[in-house]
């Protein structure tokens, strides 16, 4: 039966304008914060400190320069043997897609922004490849000295190929990337045109070549005549019209016979929508599995393709991260029955994005691989070989003896007119390379019915002018709303949208909120209680101002609805308590943490979503608290996981003696709580050492909790548990760093004379673990202080992620006194969890063992 929707009040043009301008304002704040942090880091921090924290690689040499996809120059960097004892890089954070600057090794830190900027293309233990574009453009005077990125291609606007003169010794530094902001701003500005909203003549900050040319050419789209030019989908997303559903069953029999009733209901719900639908997937409920089946149902039946046109349906599948996209891709092409259908119907499945970010087994599905293997791709390869030959003449590689050996001889460099002539040849060949590559890319995408990309990747040049019948966004609650609009605006006039996610897990990371919250925290430490009260009395109240940071990062976004109640972008109108529920209206968001998923729930209520209610991850005991505290008791543990224990593992070797003596219970219990209350195991902050200051100086650590982690690890490994079955989590990066340093030099005794190396154990922050699972999760809460301050722990979404990663055993280490009586909490989630642990976990009171 179609849902009974209570429509919101239709927003006026003035309200739409306020909403759009607020989004642009928040994006600009976020852009400035990211750039400010990057500039401060580069100008104030010694290169060795940057390398120590994984943000730089020092003393590199250029191994080669060659042509790559998009006619970009691929600069391969390595550690020359003349300067380093080992060719292996130290630990670093460079990943494909990151923006980096190649700087003269001897340049001052403040000059790091003046280097040659490019995108990390590929990394290995001993090599890192940087893709440098060739998009030199005229810039406004205020942009002189800046190296902006083209919003479509990511190319540098400063460096062209013939200017690529690299020193013999360089360092690589991670820098902020503005291209993603440009794409989001462009999407919002185009949205304003579709809605007929004048943004006071604001111009996009994006570099040229990324605005109107991407707009669809379909009738009724792309004009700025007023709200009527917006598609029905866009209108429903703002409450200008009401979304509708029609009762539909699955067009074909399910490809996956193991789907449960709630997954099938969610698929039917999405297929029944005329405009959009939400799939709510709590932890372990098989959200990705449901999305894959939905895609297969659409493709198999061409469901949603215009009946007036004899063409196949086209689906754009996006995610907030590369991992989310690749998880869907892996399941799409991994099942034999899927491949059989694709082959039978001639369905193309193409992944857009950096090939190095894709799992090796999925490389054949990337646009890069499909272009290379196509018959037309050979023509591109021929031109590429010519360019590489010319590049070798212009920039001969160093001899076998490597850089730094003065006795080694290099091939002579070309000079003068001969050199300029060769560069002219390279420039012309690169133009030809791009032309041919564009033709091949278009040919491949013309055959692709299913296209996969990140939300930002959907704004790349490859999809210019292309439209889709369906836009499906996974992990929508981890994507900024502006990022979601990048793929949404590629939907046809009759296009439909599916958003999948869990608004009760972590929202997208917003750096400007973190910065403001930290500043607020510092200020509060210096202000007396009376001064705070006076200040509060004098502070004007304004509903349209951003007040989300006044309680700190951990509370930002907590004013959103839990399960379909009001979101922070909507408020109830004054109505009488009569026979109809209150309506809601659009209002500017307080922060970028308000996602499209949450906004729509606040706008229409829970009727627009379908809940996946059967989870396959954790045993019933681990599920119990989040289920009743957050998910209204609607979750069920599937029979396959409801009663699972560590003792079920084939490698488990301990015997349960059935007694109550200490370690036995801690090894066999599904939930264990090490309570440090009364021990004065207080937290600390990292201090500088002889190697220089740490970038974690504002983070928190707790060495005493590390010792308890080690104790429980010894217990696990003595019982036969292996390193790959365990993950250690902490909400603070300083605690993760401390754990890593201790584990690196630790060895544990296993069963039958085996040993377990500490460095083989996975550990990370809570944020890094979202979407993943392990048999055993050890959670160090860190916070223990006399002031009962808990920081990030107060955000129930972060704790929800932390306690729902474990399958068989969850181990929590913390100070129940500090955490259970924390001050200024936004809700009772944290103290309720401490009370639940006291009643339901195997509690080891650490004070009793002192």
URHUTA-V27995 format. One record per residue. N is the residue number from 0. RES is the residue in three letters. SS is DSSP state (@ for helix, = for strand, . for the rest). PHI is phi in whole degrees, -180 to 180 (999 if undefined). Layout:
((N & RES & SS & PHI) (N & RES & SS & PHI))
This chain:
((0 & UNK & . & 999) (1 & UNK & . & -59) (2 & UNK & . & -67) (3 & UNK & . & -91) (4 & UNK & . & -91) (5 & UNK & . & -97) (6 & UNK & . & -68) (7 & UNK & . & -78) (8 & UNK & . & -68) (9 & UNK & . & -67) (10 & UNK & . & -73) (11 & UNK & . & -80) (12 & UNK & @ & -61) (13 & UNK & @ & -65) (14 & UNK & @ & -68) (15 & UNK & @ & -60) (16 & UNK & @ & -64) (17 & UNK & @ & -60) (18 & UNK & @ & -64) (19 & UNK & @ & -65) (20 & UNK & @ & -67) (21 & UNK & @ & -66) (22 & UNK & @ & -60) (23 & UNK & @ & -64) (24 & UNK & @ & -63) (25 & UNK & @ & -65) (26 & UNK & @ & -64) (27 & UNK & @ & -66) (28 & UNK & @ & -62) (29 & UNK & @ & -68) (30 & UNK & @ & -61) (31 & UNK & @ & -64) (32 & UNK & @ & -65) (33 & UNK & @ & -65) (34 & UNK & @ & -67) (35 & UNK & @ & -63) (36 & UNK & @ & -63) (37 & UNK & @ & -66) (38 & UNK & @ & -63) (39 & UNK & @ & -63) (40 & UNK & @ & -63) (41 & UNK & @ & -72) (42 & UNK & @ & -87) (43 & UNK & @ & -106) (44 & UNK & . & -110) (45 & UNK & . & -64) (46 & UNK & @ & -53) (47 & UNK & @ & -65) (48 & UNK & @ & -70) (49 & UNK & @ & -61) (50 & UNK & @ & -66) (51 & UNK & @ & -61) (52 & UNK & . & -98) (53 & UNK & . & 79) (54 & UNK & . & -103) (55 & UNK & = & -155) (56 & UNK & = & -127) (57 & UNK & = & -107) (58 & UNK & = & 63) (59 & UNK & = & -93) (60 & UNK & = & -122) (61 & UNK & = & -87) (62 & UNK & = & -83) (63 & UNK & = & -167) (64 & UNK & = & -135) (65 & UNK & = & -144) (66 & UNK & = & -84) (67 & UNK & . & -139) (68 & UNK & @ & -57) (69 & UNK & @ & 78) (70 & UNK & @ & 60) (71 & UNK & . & -78) (72 & UNK & = & -88) (73 & UNK & = & -97) (74 & UNK & = & -97) (75 & UNK & = & -95) (76 & UNK & = & -113) (77 & UNK & = & -148) (78 & UNK & . & -98) (79 & UNK & . & -62) (80 & UNK & . & -66) (81 & UNK & . & -69) (82 & UNK & . & -116) (83 & UNK & . & -136) (84 & UNK & . & -73) (85 & UNK & . & -127) (86 & UNK & . & -77) (87 & UNK & . & -75) (88 & UNK & . & -72) (89 & UNK & . & -71) (90 & UNK & . & -56) (91 & UNK & . & -148) (92 & UNK & . & -111) (93 & UNK & . & -71) (94 & UNK & . & -133) (95 & UNK & . & -53) (96 & UNK & . & 99) (97 & UNK & . & -72) (98 & UNK & = & -89) (99 & UNK & = & -140) (100 & UNK & = & -118) (101 & UNK & = & -93) (102 & UNK & = & -122) (103 & UNK & = & -55) (104 & UNK & . & -58) (105 & UNK & . & -94) (106 & UNK & . & -71) (107 & UNK & . & -66) (108 & UNK & @ & -54) (109 & UNK & @ & -67) (110 & UNK & @ & -95) (111 & UNK & @ & -62) (112 & UNK & @ & -76) (113 & UNK & @ & -93) (114 & UNK & . & -78) (115 & UNK & = & -89) (116 & UNK & = & -96) (117 & UNK & = & -158) (118 & UNK & = & -111) (119 & UNK & = & -63) (120 & UNK & = & -96) (121 & UNK & = & -156) (122 & UNK & = & -132) (123 & UNK & . & -144) (124 & UNK & . & -66) (125 & UNK & . & -126) (126 & UNK & . & -134) (127 & UNK & = & -139) (128 & UNK & = & -111) (129 & UNK & = & -112) (130 & UNK & = & -92) (131 & UNK & = & -108) (132 & UNK & . & -81) (133 & UNK & . & -138) (134 & UNK & . & -126) (135 & UNK & . & -74) (136 & UNK & . & -132) (137 & UNK & . & -74) (138 & UNK & . & -125) (139 & UNK & . & -66) (140 & UNK & @ & -53) (141 & UNK & @ & -68) (142 & UNK & @ & -94) (143 & UNK & . & -64) (144 & UNK & . & 93) (145 & UNK & . & -99) (146 & UNK & . & -121) (147 & UNK & . & -76) (148 & UNK & = & -114) (149 & UNK & . & -68) (150 & UNK & . & -66) (151 & UNK & . & -89) (152 & UNK & . & -103) (153 & UNK & . & 80) (154 & UNK & . & -71) (155 & UNK & = & -70) (156 & UNK & . & -97) (157 & UNK & . & -102) (158 & UNK & . & -102) (159 & UNK & . & -112) (160 & UNK & @ & -55) (161 & UNK & @ & -73) (162 & UNK & @ & -96) (163 & UNK & . & -79) (164 & UNK & . & -103) (165 & UNK & . & -102) (166 & UNK & . & -63) (167 & UNK & . & -69) (168 & UNK & . & -129) (169 & UNK & = & -133) (170 & UNK & = & -126) (171 & UNK & = & -112) (172 & UNK & = & -126) (173 & UNK & = & -77) (174 & UNK & . & -132) (175 & UNK & . & -73) (176 & UNK & . & -116) (177 & UNK & . & -89) (178 & UNK & @ & -60) (179 & UNK & @ & -65) (180 & UNK & @ & -66) (181 & UNK & @ & -59) (182 & UNK & @ & -65) (183 & UNK & @ & -68) (184 & UNK & @ & -63) (185 & UNK & @ & -60) (186 & UNK & @ & -64) (187 & UNK & @ & -68) (188 & UNK & @ & -68) (189 & UNK & @ & -68) (190 & UNK & @ & -61) (191 & UNK & @ & -61) (192 & UNK & @ & -64) (193 & UNK & @ & -64) (194 & UNK & . & -87) (195 & UNK & . & 71) (196 & UNK & . & -103) (197 & UNK & . & -91) (198 & UNK & . & -91) (199 & UNK & . & 56) (200 & UNK & . & 71) (201 & UNK & . & -64) (202 & UNK & . & -109) (203 & UNK & . & -63) (204 & UNK & . & -85) (205 & UNK & . & -68) (206 & UNK & . & -69) (207 & UNK & . & -62) (208 & UNK & . & 86) (209 & UNK & . & -149) (210 & UNK & . & -133) (211 & UNK & @ & -71) (212 & UNK & @ & -66) (213 & UNK & @ & -88) (214 & UNK & . & -75) (215 & UNK & . & -63) (216 & UNK & . & -100) (217 & UNK & . & -63) (218 & UNK & . & -59) (219 & UNK & . & 86) (220 & UNK & . & -117) (221 & UNK & . & 102) (222 & UNK & . & -85) (223 & UNK & . & -117) (224 & UNK & . & -75) (225 & UNK & . & 146) (226 & UNK & @ & -56) (227 & UNK & @ & -64) (228 & UNK & @ & -80) (229 & UNK & . & -76) (230 & UNK & . & -69) (231 & UNK & @ & -55) (232 & UNK & @ & -61) (233 & UNK & @ & -60) (234 & UNK & @ & -63) (235 & UNK & @ & -70) (236 & UNK & @ & -71) (237 & UNK & . & -116) (238 & UNK & . & 78) (239 & UNK & . & -74) (240 & UNK & . & -148) (241 & UNK & . & -98) (242 & UNK & . & -67) (243 & UNK & . & -129) (244 & UNK & = & -132) (245 & UNK & . & -127) (246 & UNK & . & -62) (247 & UNK & . & -140) (248 & UNK & . & -103) (249 & UNK & . & -64) (250 & UNK & . & -66) (251 & UNK & . & -136) (252 & UNK & . & -62) (253 & UNK & . & -57) (254 & UNK & . & -74) (255 & UNK & . & -106) (256 & UNK & . & -73) (257 & UNK & . & -91) (258 & UNK & . & -63) (259 & UNK & . & -89) (260 & UNK & @ & -64) (261 & UNK & @ & -73) (262 & UNK & @ & -66) (263 & UNK & @ & -63) (264 & UNK & @ & -63) (265 & UNK & @ & -65) (266 & UNK & @ & -66) (267 & UNK & @ & -61) (268 & UNK & @ & -61) (269 & UNK & @ & -67) (270 & UNK & @ & -67) (271 & UNK & @ & -80) (272 & UNK & = & -74) (273 & UNK & . & -91) (274 & UNK & . & -124) (275 & UNK & = & -149) (276 & UNK & = & -152) (277 & UNK & = & -118) (278 & UNK & = & -111) (279 & UNK & = & -94) (280 & UNK & = & -117) (281 & UNK & . & -61) (282 & UNK & . & -55) (283 & UNK & . & 75) (284 & UNK & . & -93) (285 & UNK & . & 77) (286 & UNK & @ & -63) (287 & UNK & @ & -63) (288 & UNK & @ & -60) (289 & UNK & @ & -66) (290 & UNK & @ & -63) (291 & UNK & @ & -62) (292 & UNK & @ & -64) (293 & UNK & @ & -60) (294 & UNK & @ & -61) (295 & UNK & @ & -64) (296 & UNK & @ & -63) (297 & UNK & @ & -65) (298 & UNK & @ & -68) (299 & UNK & @ & -63) (300 & UNK & @ & -110) (301 & UNK & . & 53) (302 & UNK & . & -70) (303 & UNK & . & 99) (304 & UNK & . & -74) (305 & UNK & . & -58) (306 & UNK & . & -70) (307 & UNK & . & -79) (308 & UNK & . & -122) (309 & UNK & . & -89) (310 & UNK & . & -141) (311 & UNK & . & -78) (312 & UNK & . & -69) (313 & UNK & . & -125) (314 & UNK & = & -125) (315 & UNK & = & -107) (316 & UNK & = & -110) (317 & UNK & = & -127) (318 & UNK & = & -147) (319 & UNK & . & -72) (320 & UNK & . & -141) (321 & UNK & @ & -62) (322 & UNK & @ & -63) (323 & UNK & @ & -62) (324 & UNK & @ & -67) (325 & UNK & @ & -69) (326 & UNK & @ & -61) (327 & UNK & @ & -69) (328 & UNK & @ & -59) (329 & UNK & @ & -60) (330 & UNK & @ & -79) (331 & UNK & @ & -68) (332 & UNK & @ & -97) (333 & UNK & @ & -87) (334 & UNK & . & -91) (335 & UNK & @ & -57) (336 & UNK & @ & -67) (337 & UNK & @ & -70) (338 & UNK & @ & -61) (339 & UNK & @ & -63) (340 & UNK & @ & -66) (341 & UNK & @ & -59) (342 & UNK & @ & -67) (343 & UNK & @ & -64) (344 & UNK & @ & -95) (345 & UNK & . & 69) (346 & UNK & . & -82) (347 & UNK & = & -92) (348 & UNK & = & -121) (349 & UNK & = & -129) (350 & UNK & = & -101) (351 & UNK & . & -98) (352 & UNK & . & 142) (353 & UNK & . & -64) (354 & UNK & @ & -58) (355 & UNK & @ & -68) (356 & UNK & @ & -86) (357 & UNK & . & -98) (358 & UNK & . & -55) (359 & UNK & @ & -56) (360 & UNK & @ & -72) (361 & UNK & @ & -107) (362 & UNK & @ & -57) (363 & UNK & @ & -63) (364 & UNK & @ & -92) (365 & UNK & = & -78) (366 & UNK & @ & -61) (367 & UNK & @ & -58) (368 & UNK & @ & -67) (369 & UNK & @ & -69) (370 & UNK & @ & -68) (371 & UNK & @ & -65) (372 & UNK & @ & -84) (373 & UNK & . & -73) (374 & UNK & . & -63) (375 & UNK & . & -74) (376 & UNK & @ & -65) (377 & UNK & @ & -63) (378 & UNK & @ & -65) (379 & UNK & @ & -69) (380 & UNK & @ & -62) (381 & UNK & @ & -61) (382 & UNK & @ & -66) (383 & UNK & @ & -60) (384 & UNK & @ & -64) (385 & UNK & @ & -62) (386 & UNK & @ & -64) (387 & UNK & @ & -63) (388 & UNK & @ & -63) (389 & UNK & @ & -67) (390 & UNK & @ & -64) (391 & UNK & @ & -65) (392 & UNK & @ & -71) (393 & UNK & @ & -75) (394 & UNK & . & -131) (395 & UNK & . & -61) (396 & UNK & . & -67) (397 & UNK & . & -65) (398 & UNK & . & -74) (399 & UNK & . & -59) (400 & UNK & . & -77) (401 & UNK & . & 72) (402 & UNK & . & -66) (403 & UNK & . & 99) (404 & UNK & . & -93) (405 & UNK & . & -69) (406 & UNK & . & -80) (407 & UNK & . & -76) (408 & UNK & . & -110) (409 & UNK & . & -101) (410 & UNK & . & -66) (411 & UNK & . & -64) (412 & UNK & . & -83) (413 & UNK & . & -71) (414 & UNK & . & -135) (415 & UNK & @ & 60) (416 & UNK & @ & -62) (417 & UNK & @ & -65) (418 & UNK & @ & -66) (419 & UNK & @ & -63) (420 & UNK & @ & -64) (421 & UNK & @ & -64) (422 & UNK & @ & -65) (423 & UNK & @ & -62) (424 & UNK & @ & -64) (425 & UNK & @ & -61) (426 & UNK & @ & -61) (427 & UNK & @ & -68) (428 & UNK & @ & -67) (429 & UNK & @ & -67) (430 & UNK & @ & -62) (431 & UNK & @ & -66) (432 & UNK & @ & -60) (433 & UNK & @ & -63) (434 & UNK & @ & -62) (435 & UNK & @ & -66) (436 & UNK & @ & -64) (437 & UNK & @ & -63) (438 & UNK & @ & -64) (439 & UNK & @ & -65) (440 & UNK & @ & -60) (441 & UNK & @ & -63) (442 & UNK & @ & -63) (443 & UNK & @ & -65) (444 & UNK & @ & -70) (445 & UNK & @ & -62) (446 & UNK & @ & -89) (447 & UNK & = & -86) (448 & UNK & = & -88) (449 & UNK & = & -118) (450 & UNK & = & -117) (451 & UNK & = & -119) (452 & UNK & = & -163) (453 & UNK & = & -71) (454 & UNK & . & -58) (455 & UNK & . & -70) (456 & UNK & @ & -62) (457 & UNK & @ & -67) (458 & UNK & @ & -91) (459 & UNK & . & -72) (460 & UNK & @ & -65) (461 & UNK & @ & -63) (462 & UNK & @ & -104) (463 & UNK & . & -57) (464 & UNK & . & 77) (465 & UNK & . & -92) (466 & UNK & . & -124) (467 & UNK & = & -134) (468 & UNK & = & -79) (469 & UNK & = & -131) (470 & UNK & = & -121) (471 & UNK & = & -119) (472 & UNK & = & -118) (473 & UNK & = & -90) (474 & UNK & . & 51) (475 & UNK & @ & -65) (476 & UNK & @ & -81) (477 & UNK & @ & -106) (478 & UNK & . & -110) (479 & UNK & . & -60) (480 & UNK & @ & -59) (481 & UNK & @ & -60) (482 & UNK & @ & -67) (483 & UNK & @ & -65) (484 & UNK & @ & -69) (485 & UNK & @ & -59) (486 & UNK & @ & -75) (487 & UNK & @ & -59) (488 & UNK & . & -73) (489 & UNK & . & -98) (490 & UNK & = & -77) (491 & UNK & = & -68) (492 & UNK & = & -54) (493 & UNK & = & -104) (494 & UNK & = & -66) (495 & UNK & = & -124) (496 & UNK & = & -127) (497 & UNK & = & -126) (498 & UNK & = & -109) (499 & UNK & = & -124) (500 & UNK & = & 170) (501 & UNK & . & -137) (502 & UNK & . & -73) (503 & UNK & . & -99) (504 & UNK & . & -106) (505 & UNK & . & -60) (506 & UNK & . & -79) (507 & UNK & . & -63) (508 & UNK & . & -74) (509 & UNK & . & -124) (510 & UNK & @ & -68) (511 & UNK & @ & -66) (512 & UNK & @ & -70) (513 & UNK & @ & -59) (514 & UNK & @ & -64) (515 & UNK & @ & -66) (516 & UNK & @ & -64) (517 & UNK & @ & -65) (518 & UNK & @ & -63) (519 & UNK & @ & -63) (520 & UNK & @ & -62) (521 & UNK & @ & -63) (522 & UNK & @ & -66) (523 & UNK & @ & -62) (524 & UNK & @ & -68) (525 & UNK & @ & -101) (526 & UNK & . & -104) (527 & UNK & . & -72) (528 & UNK & @ & -61) (529 & UNK & @ & -65) (530 & UNK & @ & -63) (531 & UNK & @ & -63) (532 & UNK & @ & -65) (533 & UNK & @ & -61) (534 & UNK & @ & -62) (535 & UNK & @ & -64) (536 & UNK & @ & -66) (537 & UNK & @ & -91) (538 & UNK & . & -76) (539 & UNK & . & -69) (540 & UNK & . & -95) (541 & UNK & . & -143) (542 & UNK & . & -64) (543 & UNK & . & -93) (544 & UNK & . & -90) (545 & UNK & . & -85) (546 & UNK & . & -106) (547 & UNK & . & -72) (548 & UNK & . & -100) (549 & UNK & . & -68) (550 & UNK & . & -107) (551 & UNK & . & 99) (552 & UNK & @ & -57) (553 & UNK & @ & -65) (554 & UNK & @ & -105) (555 & UNK & . & -61) (556 & UNK & . & 83) (557 & UNK & . & -77) (558 & UNK & . & -82) (559 & UNK & . & -69) (560 & UNK & . & -70) (561 & UNK & . & -88) (562 & UNK & . & -154) (563 & UNK & . & 105) (564 & UNK & . & -81) (565 & UNK & . & -62) (566 & UNK & . & -93) (567 & UNK & . & -77) (568 & UNK & . & -93) (569 & UNK & = & -134) (570 & UNK & = & -137) (571 & UNK & = & -76) (572 & UNK & . & -83) (573 & UNK & . & -71) (574 & UNK & . & -136) (575 & UNK & . & -76) (576 & UNK & . & -75) (577 & UNK & . & -122) (578 & UNK & . & -92) (579 & UNK & . & -136) (580 & UNK & . & -73) (581 & UNK & . & -69) (582 & UNK & . & -92) (583 & UNK & = & -131) (584 & UNK & = & -135) (585 & UNK & = & -72) (586 & UNK & . & -145) (587 & UNK & . & -58) (588 & UNK & . & -71) (589 & UNK & . & -76) (590 & UNK & . & -153) (591 & UNK & . & -72) (592 & UNK & . & -71) (593 & UNK & . & -76) (594 & UNK & . & -88) (595 & UNK & @ & -61) (596 & UNK & @ & -57) (597 & UNK & @ & -67) (598 & UNK & @ & -62) (599 & UNK & @ & -68) (600 & UNK & @ & -63) (601 & UNK & @ & -68) (602 & UNK & @ & -82) (603 & UNK & @ & -112) (604 & UNK & . & 91) (605 & UNK & @ & -68) (606 & UNK & @ & -65) (607 & UNK & @ & -89) (608 & UNK & = & -122) (609 & UNK & = & -117) (610 & UNK & = & -92) (611 & UNK & = & -85) (612 & UNK & . & -107) (613 & UNK & = & -111) (614 & UNK & = & -106) (615 & UNK & . & -114) (616 & UNK & . & -99) (617 & UNK & . & -108) (618 & UNK & . & -68) (619 & UNK & @ & -61) (620 & UNK & @ & -66) (621 & UNK & @ & -68) (622 & UNK & @ & -72) (623 & UNK & @ & -55) (624 & UNK & @ & -66) (625 & UNK & @ & -60) (626 & UNK & @ & -61) (627 & UNK & @ & -82) (628 & UNK & @ & -83) (629 & UNK & @ & -118) (630 & UNK & . & -108) (631 & UNK & . & 56) (632 & UNK & . & 70) (633 & UNK & . & -88) (634 & UNK & . & -81) (635 & UNK & = & -125) (636 & UNK & = & -89) (637 & UNK & . & -63) (638 & UNK & . & -56) (639 & UNK & . & -71) (640 & UNK & . & -130) (641 & UNK & . & -57) (642 & UNK & . & -118) (643 & UNK & . & -68) (644 & UNK & . & -140) (645 & UNK & @ & -58) (646 & UNK & @ & -66) (647 & UNK & @ & -77) (648 & UNK & . & -65) (649 & UNK & . & -64) (650 & UNK & . & -91) (651 & UNK & . & -71) (652 & UNK & . & -123) (653 & UNK & . & -83) (654 & UNK & . & -105) (655 & UNK & . & -88) (656 & UNK & . & -87) (657 & UNK & . & 76) (658 & UNK & . & -92) (659 & UNK & . & -110) (660 & UNK & . & -91) (661 & UNK & . & 51) (662 & UNK & @ & -56) (663 & UNK & @ & -59) (664 & UNK & @ & -68) (665 & UNK & @ & -66) (666 & UNK & @ & -85) (667 & UNK & @ & -99) (668 & UNK & . & -71) (669 & UNK & . & -72) (670 & UNK & = & -131) (671 & UNK & = & -123) (672 & UNK & = & -128) (673 & UNK & = & -91) (674 & UNK & = & -96) (675 & UNK & . & -97) (676 & UNK & . & -56) (677 & UNK & . & 88) (678 & UNK & . & -86) (679 & UNK & . & 57) (680 & UNK & . & -85) (681 & UNK & . & -76) (682 & UNK & . & -70) (683 & UNK & = & -147) (684 & UNK & . & -116) (685 & UNK & . & -61) (686 & UNK & . & -112) (687 & UNK & . & -68) (688 & UNK & = & -130) (689 & UNK & . & -68) (690 & UNK & . & -94) (691 & UNK & = & 112) (692 & UNK & . & -70) (693 & UNK & . & -99) (694 & UNK & . & -79) (695 & UNK & . & -101) (696 & UNK & . & -63) (697 & UNK & . & -99) (698 & UNK & . & -87) (699 & UNK & . & -127) (700 & UNK & = & -142) (701 & UNK & . & -151) (702 & UNK & @ & -64) (703 & UNK & @ & -66) (704 & UNK & @ & -70) (705 & UNK & @ & -62) (706 & UNK & @ & -63) (707 & UNK & @ & -71) (708 & UNK & @ & -58) (709 & UNK & @ & -62) (710 & UNK & @ & -61) (711 & UNK & @ & -71) (712 & UNK & @ & -62) (713 & UNK & @ & -60) (714 & UNK & @ & -65) (715 & UNK & @ & -63) (716 & UNK & @ & -70) (717 & UNK & @ & -69) (718 & UNK & . & -94) (719 & UNK & . & 98) (720 & UNK & . & -66) (721 & UNK & . & -102) (722 & UNK & @ & -61) (723 & UNK & @ & -75) (724 & UNK & @ & -101) (725 & UNK & = & -126) (726 & UNK & = & -132) (727 & UNK & = & -112) (728 & UNK & = & -121) (729 & UNK & = & -150) (730 & UNK & . & -76) (731 & UNK & . & -119) (732 & UNK & @ & -66) (733 & UNK & @ & -65) (734 & UNK & @ & -69) (735 & UNK & @ & -62) (736 & UNK & @ & -64) (737 & UNK & @ & -65) (738 & UNK & @ & -60) (739 & UNK & @ & -62) (740 & UNK & @ & -67) (741 & UNK & @ & -74) (742 & UNK & @ & -67) (743 & UNK & @ & -58) (744 & UNK & . & -106) (745 & UNK & . & -110) (746 & UNK & = & -130) (747 & UNK & = & -113) (748 & UNK & = & -86) (749 & UNK & . & -100) (750 & UNK & . & -90) (751 & UNK & . & 54) (752 & UNK & . & 78) (753 & UNK & . & -80) (754 & UNK & = & -128) (755 & UNK & = & -123) (756 & UNK & = & -85) (757 & UNK & @ & -60) (758 & UNK & @ & -70) (759 & UNK & @ & -86) (760 & UNK & . & -88) (761 & UNK & = & -74) (762 & UNK & = & -148) (763 & UNK & = & -178) (764 & UNK & = & -76) (765 & UNK & . & -59) (766 & UNK & @ & -60) (767 & UNK & @ & -72) (768 & UNK & @ & -98) (769 & UNK & . & -60) (770 & UNK & . & 88) (771 & UNK & . & -122) (772 & UNK & . & -151) (773 & UNK & = & -150) (774 & UNK & = & -62) (775 & UNK & = & -125) (776 & UNK & = & -124) (777 & UNK & = & -106) (778 & UNK & = & -111) (779 & UNK & = & -97) (780 & UNK & . & -77) (781 & UNK & . & 73) (782 & UNK & . & -70) (783 & UNK & . & -156) (784 & UNK & . & -157) (785 & UNK & . & -75) (786 & UNK & . & -86) (787 & UNK & . & 58) (788 & UNK & . & -98) (789 & UNK & . & -124) (790 & UNK & @ & 56) (791 & UNK & @ & -58) (792 & UNK & @ & -62) (793 & UNK & @ & -70) (794 & UNK & . & -85) (795 & UNK & @ & -64) (796 & UNK & @ & -66) (797 & UNK & @ & -68) (798 & UNK & @ & -67) (799 & UNK & @ & -59) (800 & UNK & @ & -62) (801 & UNK & @ & -62) (802 & UNK & @ & -90) (803 & UNK & . & -115) (804 & UNK & . & -93) (805 & UNK & = & -82) (806 & UNK & = & -97) (807 & UNK & = & -113) (808 & UNK & = & -147) (809 & UNK & = & -115) (810 & UNK & = & -115) (811 & UNK & = & -112) (812 & UNK & = & -122) (813 & UNK & = & -175) (814 & UNK & . & -97) (815 & UNK & @ & -62) (816 & UNK & @ & -70) (817 & UNK & @ & -67) (818 & UNK & @ & -71) (819 & UNK & @ & -75) (820 & UNK & . & -119) (821 & UNK & . & -60) (822 & UNK & . & -91) (823 & UNK & . & 54) (824 & UNK & . & -78) (825 & UNK & . & -74) (826 & UNK & . & -160) (827 & UNK & . & -95) (828 & UNK & @ & -59) (829 & UNK & @ & -67) (830 & UNK & @ & -63) (831 & UNK & @ & -64) (832 & UNK & @ & -70) (833 & UNK & @ & -61) (834 & UNK & @ & -66) (835 & UNK & @ & -65) (836 & UNK & @ & -60) (837 & UNK & @ & -61) (838 & UNK & @ & -92) (839 & UNK & @ & -120) (840 & UNK & . & -92) (841 & UNK & = & -80) (842 & UNK & = & -91) (843 & UNK & = & -108) (844 & UNK & = & -77) (845 & UNK & @ & -61) (846 & UNK & @ & -60) (847 & UNK & @ & -71) (848 & UNK & @ & -102) (849 & UNK & . & -72))
